[in-house]
Amino acid sequence: MSQLEKIYGVHAVEALLRHHPKRVKQIWLAESRNDPRVQTLIELANENRVQVGQAERREMDAWVEGVHQGVVADVSPSQVWGEAMLDELLDRTEGAPLLLVLDGVTDPHNLGACLRSADAAGALAVIVPKDKSATLTPVVRKVACGAAEVIPLVAVTNLARTLEKLQQRGLWVVGTAGEAEVSIYDQDLTGPTILIMGAEGKGMRRLTREHCDYLVNLPMAGSVSSLNVSVATGVCLFEAQRQRGAKAKAAVKK
């Protein structure tokens, strides 16, 4: 059991059962839970021959740090993608890929929210540096509401070198910076694009900024000077999705 990790929350556990059932070794349900969502989990577990047990909520509270919703699963350790797997992913992808890079985002709640937005906006993968960055944890999976089991999280040793390789493959690097003169809404995001979001406060690191083809800002109309990085990421990703959807519709009309 020591080699297993505990994933908690209805969405995260359901996503694991649907996408990576072999990783799930056992599911624990609070004795008080008996509702349609739990029945769905039980059915998925039975289909994949995963054992289901019951436990007291107080016992489950001691297992995890966070709101487990009466659902906890013992699973094999999280898998983070490597740089080689990123190349394989791009090789089998048609059309213009959209990649999200998080440069120095260390808060697991922000990473989880960014994974959720990236999946919802149709991003191909999320890239982070191996050092000084949040990685997959039970908290990240809980906040991501299942997205962490679907969208690849790629950890790279040298982010600047990775960006160079991706540029050689024809991807354009768009970095976000408060002092940039061009708005995200005026930047073409319909081609093969890498969107870079920096850490809150510090922004992108110098080497990362130097590898950007374009710098854009997110216009602020109120009194605050910036947004939480996960909120800003969602806005930028869905602007890219909006532009791509409009381009696709225009192509159909022609």
N, C-alpha and C positions, 0 to 999 in steps of 0.2 A: 504493500500500500504506500510505502514511502516514496516510491518512484512515480506515483500518480499525483496529479494535481486536481484540485476541486474547482469546477466551473459552476456558477450559480445564476439563477434567474431563468424565468420561463423561456424567453426569446433565445438566450444563448444556448441553453440545453436543447431546445427544439431544433435549432440550426445545426448543432453538432449531430443530432440523430438523423437529420435529413441529408446532410452533406458528407459527414465523416463518421458514420455509425461505428466503424471498427475501432475508433479511438475511445468510445464510451464503454467503460467496464461495468459500471453500476449506477443506477439512479436512486436517489433518496428523496422521498416525498414527506412533507409534514403530515402528521396524522389527521390534522384538521382540514386538509385540502381534498375536496371532492367536487370538482367542477369540470366543465367541458374542456378547458385548456389542459388540465391534468389528464383527462381521459385521452386526449390526443397524444400526450407524451407516453402514456402507458401503451397505447396501440403501436406507436412507432417503436417503442422498446421491445414489445413482443415480436414485431415483424423482424427486428434485427437481433433477436435472442439476447437482449440486454436485461439483466436482472434488475428488478424494481423492489426496493425496500422502504420501510417507513421508519421515521425517527421523530423524536420530540423537537419542537421548535427551539427550545433552550439548548439542546445538544447541537442543532444546526447553527445556532448563533455563534457557538464557540468554534465552529469549523471555518467560517469565512468572515471577512471584514466587509460588511455591506449588506444591502437589503436582498436577501436570497429568495424572497417570495415563496418560501416553502419548497423550493426545488433546488437540489444540489446533485451534481454528477461527479463521479470519480472517472477521470479521463487520462489517457496517456499524454505526456508533455507536449506543450505547444510547439508548433513548427513555424519557424521563420524562414522565408525564402532567401536564397543566396543570389549573388550576381549572375552566375551561370544560368540559373533558372529564369532570370529576367530576360536573358537573350532568347531562351526557348519560348517564352511566353510571347515575345514580340514576333518571332519567326512564324508562329501559327496564327497571328492576328491579322485580319483583313481590315481595310479602311484606315482611318486616321486615329491612332491611339491617343488617349488622354491619360497622362500619368500625373500623380500628385507626389510632390516631394515635401517632406516636413523637416526643416533644417533646425534641429535643436529643440524640438518640442518634447519636454520631459514629463509633463503631467499626464498620467494615465487616463484621466477623464477626458482631456483634450484629444488624446490619440484615439480613444474609443469613439468619440463624437465625430472625428475626422474620417475614420474608417466607415462609419455609418453613412456620412454624407457622400464619400467617394463612391461607395457601392450604389447609392441611390442615384447619383449623377452619371453613372456609367463609366467611371474611371477603370482603367485596366489593372492598375496596381498602385500601391502606396509605397514610396521609397523613403527610408530613414537611414541616417548614419549609425553604425554600430555603437559608437561612443557617444555619451552625453545625449541619449535619446530614450524615450519610453519604448518599451517593447511589449509583446503579448503577455498579459497577466490576466488572472480572473477578473480584476476590476475593469480592464480594457474590454474584455469580452462581454461583461455585463452591460457596460455603457454602449457598446457597439450594437447591442440588440440583434445579434446574429450575423452582422456584417463581417466580423472578424473570421468567421468560418467560411466566407465566400470570397472576399477580395484578398489577393495575396499581399502580405506585408514583406517587403524586401529590405534587408539590412545590408548595407554596403560598407566596406572598409574605408574607401576614399571617395567621398561624394563628388568632389571636383573631377576626378578621373572618370567616374561613372557618367557624369554629365557630358564630358567630352566624347565618350563612346556613343552615347545616345544622339548627340549632335551629328556625329559621323553617319549615323543611321538615318538622318533626315528629320529628326525631331527638333522643334524650336523651343527654346527655354524662356519662359516668361516668369519673371520674379516680381514679387509684390514689395513695394517700398513706399512709405508715407510721403517721401519727398519727390517721387516720380511725377513727371508732368503729364503723362498720358493716363486716362481713366481706363479701368478694366473694361468698361462698356464700349470704349472706342478701339480696343485691341482685337484683332482677328484671332479667334481661338478655334477656328474650324479645321485647321490643319493638324498634323501630328504635333501634339503640344505637351510640354512638361510644365506644370504649374508649380511654382515654389512658394511655400509659405514659411516665413521665418518665425523664430521664437518670439513670444510676447516681450515687448520692451526692447530687446536686443535686435530683433529682426534677423535677416540673413547674415551669415558670416561673410567676411570679405572675399574669400576665395570663391564662395558660392555666387556672390554678386558678380564677380568678374566673369563668370561663365554664362551669364544671362544674355540672351539676344535682345530682350526687351524688358523694361521695367515699367510697372503699372501701379497705380494707386486705386484705392477704394474710396470714392468721394464720401465725405462726412458732412452732413447737413446740420447736425446738432452741436451741442456744446462739448461732447466727448471727443477726444482726439483719435481714439482707436477702438477696435472691437476685440472681444475675446478671439483667440486664434481659430478656435473651432467654428465660431459663428462666421468669421471672415472667410474661412475656407469654404463653408457651405455656400455663401453668396457667390464667390468666384467660380466654384465648380458648376453651379447651376446657371451662371451666365454663359459658361462654355457650352452647357447642354442646350440652352436656349438658342444660341447662335447655330449650333449644329443641327438642331431641329428645324430652324428656319431655312437653312441652306438645303436640307433634304427636301423640304416641301417645295421650295423654289425649283429644284431640279425635276421634281415630279411634274410640276405644272408645265415645264418646257417640253 
